[in-house]
Amino acid sequence: MVAATVHPQPSAYADQRSGAVYVGASIADAAGIAADNCVRISTRRGRTVVGRVAGLLAAEQGDAIQFDRFARQSLKAFPHEQVTVERADLAPARQVILVPAIEVPVGNMQQLISQVKSVLAEQQAPVREGMLLYVKLPDGLAGITYDVHGVSGGEGYVDAQTAV
């Protein structure tokens, strides 16, 4: 585990893949992580999320780690707070239970579930119980926020075999 400092600005989330994380080069070297690796980020208060490294921050960012506002909210992390980062070798999740932050009409539920699963599986989105996910459907103008209510095994990533 490596200590990192939460970047003062959250990363963009609307056009990014779910769970995108950006780390400083010193963090990547110390933790042995590279682009597309999954990472586990934890606070001193015991809150944890998982994400996928989307890229490195500029060298002057030092030991910073940057993630979207939904991961920040799940962690209840403040700017410049110290967190721990470690590489996570996640397995495909057999089942993921998502709770939308909005009311979804029952008649549209099956179609929405299919579309959400397709997007998350394409991204191989890392998930952990208690996380918040922002999912933007391909034809949508905006996305929907979901609470990850349950994940078989506690954490993993969504693939084509995952039941959503």
Summary of the structure (lengths in Angstrom):
residues: 164
radius of gyration: 15.4
end to end distance: 30.9
largest distance: 50.8
contacts: 517
relative contact order: 0.23
helix: 21%
strand: 37%
